[in-house]
Amino acid sequence: MALRLDDKIAVVAEVAAVAAKAHSAVAAEYRGLTVAHLTQLRKSARESGVYLRVVKNTLARRAVEGTAFACMQEGLVGPLILAFSLEDPGAAARVVSDFLKQSDKLVAEKLVVKLVAVGGKQYGPSELERLSKLPNREQALAMLMGVMKAPIEKFVRTMAEPHAKLVRTVAAIRDQKEAA
């Protein structure tokens, strides 16, 4: 059933609103996937905070116009499913990558990644794996805290070393006198 003009306007507005606040996007061709596989993909996307939608290409081009994903307009060709990362940049890539890894080979061949976009730049499908390995917010904060904590820990160890060396020296002299 064809969409009416009001429905098309609503779809474009919805996708444009999501694209405006998204961190990254993945467009994949889903030709040949069953409804069960698409449902499984949608479920994992919902759990990961990823907006997943099948949109007509002309509507998708209008929706991403004026956003950081305008670079994708030329590549929106064929039956595509769009995945937008709303919480962390690697979420959409992780959902698609995990789906491809967990599915059997026949299903994985039917979901073909066409575009990956991050920060206003379009990348090829080969960058999907690299994007999927980006840390999420909690992991990034933990890494930052580790980097911030390292100089302080080294300073504390350096300041405590003269006292520790004195204690070791006194203990060595004590052991030497006891042995004699």
C-alpha positions in Angstrom: 0.0 0.0 0.0 1.4 3.4 -1.0 1.9 6.1 1.6 -0.2 9.2 1.5 1.5 12.6 1.5 0.8 13.1 5.2 2.3 9.8 6.1 5.4 10.6 4.0 5.8 13.9 5.7 5.5 12.2 9.1 8.2 9.5 8.2 10.6 12.2 6.9 10.1 14.3 10.1 10.6 11.2 12.3 13.8 10.0 10.6 15.1 13.6 10.3 14.6 14.1 14.1 16.5 10.8 14.8 19.3 11.6 12.4 19.7 15.1 13.9 20.6 13.6 17.3 22.3 10.4 16.2 26.0 9.7 16.5 26.5 7.3 13.6 24.5 5.5 10.9 24.7 2.2 9.1 22.7 1.4 5.9 22.4 -2.2 4.9 20.7 -4.0 2.1 18.3 -6.6 3.5 17.1 -8.3 0.4 16.1 -11.9 1.0 15.9 -11.7 4.8 12.8 -13.3 6.4 10.4 -11.5 8.7 11.8 -13.6 11.6 15.3 -12.4 10.9 14.3 -8.8 10.6 12.3 -9.1 13.9 15.4 -10.5 15.6 17.5 -7.6 14.3 14.9 -5.1 15.4 14.8 -6.7 18.9 18.5 -6.5 19.4 18.5 -2.9 18.1 15.8 -1.9 20.6 17.8 -3.4 23.4 20.9 -1.5 22.3 19.3 1.9 21.9 19.5 1.9 18.1 16.8 3.3 15.9 16.2 0.8 13.1 13.9 1.6 10.2 13.1 0.6 6.6 12.5 3.8 4.7 12.0 4.5 1.0 15.2 5.9 -0.4 13.6 9.1 -1.6 12.2 9.8 1.9 15.5 8.8 3.5 17.4 11.2 1.3 15.1 14.1 2.3 15.3 13.1 6.0 19.1 13.1 6.2 19.3 16.4 4.2 20.8 19.1 6.4 22.1 16.6 9.0 25.5 15.1 9.6 24.4 12.2 7.5 23.8 14.2 4.3 27.0 12.5 2.9 24.9 9.3 2.7 22.4 10.6 0.2 24.2 9.3 -2.9 24.5 5.8 -1.6 20.9 5.3 -0.6 20.0 3.0 -3.4 18.1 -0.3 -3.3 16.2 -1.9 -0.4 18.0 -0.5 2.6 17.4 -0.7 6.4 18.8 2.3 8.3 20.3 2.0 11.8 21.1 5.1 13.8 23.1 5.1 17.0 21.4 7.2 19.6 23.5 6.5 22.7 27.0 5.8 21.6 28.7 5.9 18.2 29.4 2.2 17.9 25.9 0.9 18.9 24.4 0.5 15.4 27.6 -1.1 14.0 27.7 -3.5 16.9 24.1 -4.5 16.4 24.6 -5.2 12.7 28.0 -6.8 13.2 26.7 -9.1 16.0 23.7 -10.1 13.8 26.0 -11.0 11.0 28.2 -13.0 13.4 25.4 -14.8 15.2 23.4 -15.7 12.0 24.3 -18.6 9.8 26.3 -18.0 6.7 23.2 -18.0 4.4 21.5 -15.3 6.4 24.7 -13.2 6.8 25.1 -13.1 3.0 21.6 -11.6 2.7 22.3 -8.6 5.0 24.9 -6.6 3.1 26.3 -3.4 4.7 26.4 -0.6 2.1 27.2 2.6 4.0 28.7 3.6 7.4 28.7 7.2 8.4 30.2 8.9 11.5 30.8 12.6 12.2 29.6 13.8 8.8 31.9 11.4 6.8 30.8 8.4 4.9 32.9 5.2 5.0 32.7 2.0 3.2 31.3 -1.3 4.6 34.8 -2.4 5.6 34.8 0.2 8.4 31.8 -1.5 10.1 34.0 -3.8 12.2 36.3 -0.9 13.3 33.3 1.2 14.3 31.7 -1.7 16.2 34.8 -2.0 18.4 34.5 1.6 19.6 34.0 1.7 23.4 30.6 2.6 24.8 30.2 5.4 27.3 31.0 3.4 30.4 34.1 1.8 28.8 35.3 5.2 27.5 34.9 6.8 31.0 36.7 3.9 32.6 39.6 4.3 30.1 39.7 8.0 30.8 39.7 7.5 34.5 42.6 5.0 34.2 44.6 7.5 32.2 43.8 10.3 34.7 44.6 8.1 37.7 48.0 6.8 36.4 50.2 9.9 37.1 48.8 10.2 40.6 49.5 6.6 41.4 53.0 6.9 40.0 53.5 10.0 42.2 52.3 8.2 45.3 54.6 5.3 44.6 57.6 7.6 44.0 56.9 9.5 47.3 56.6 6.2 49.3 59.7 4.6 47.9 62.3 6.3 50.2 60.4 5.1 53.2 60.0 1.6 51.8 63.7 1.5 50.9 64.6 2.5 54.5 62.4 -0.2 55.9 64.0 -2.8 53.6 67.5 -1.7 54.6 66.7 -1.9 58.3 65.2 -5.3 57.8 68.2 -6.5 55.9 70.6 -5.3 58.7 68.4 -7.0 61.3 68.4 -10.3 59.3 72.2 -10.0 58.9 72.8 -9.4 62.6 70.5 -12.4 63.5 72.4 -14.6 61.1 75.7 -13.7 62.6 
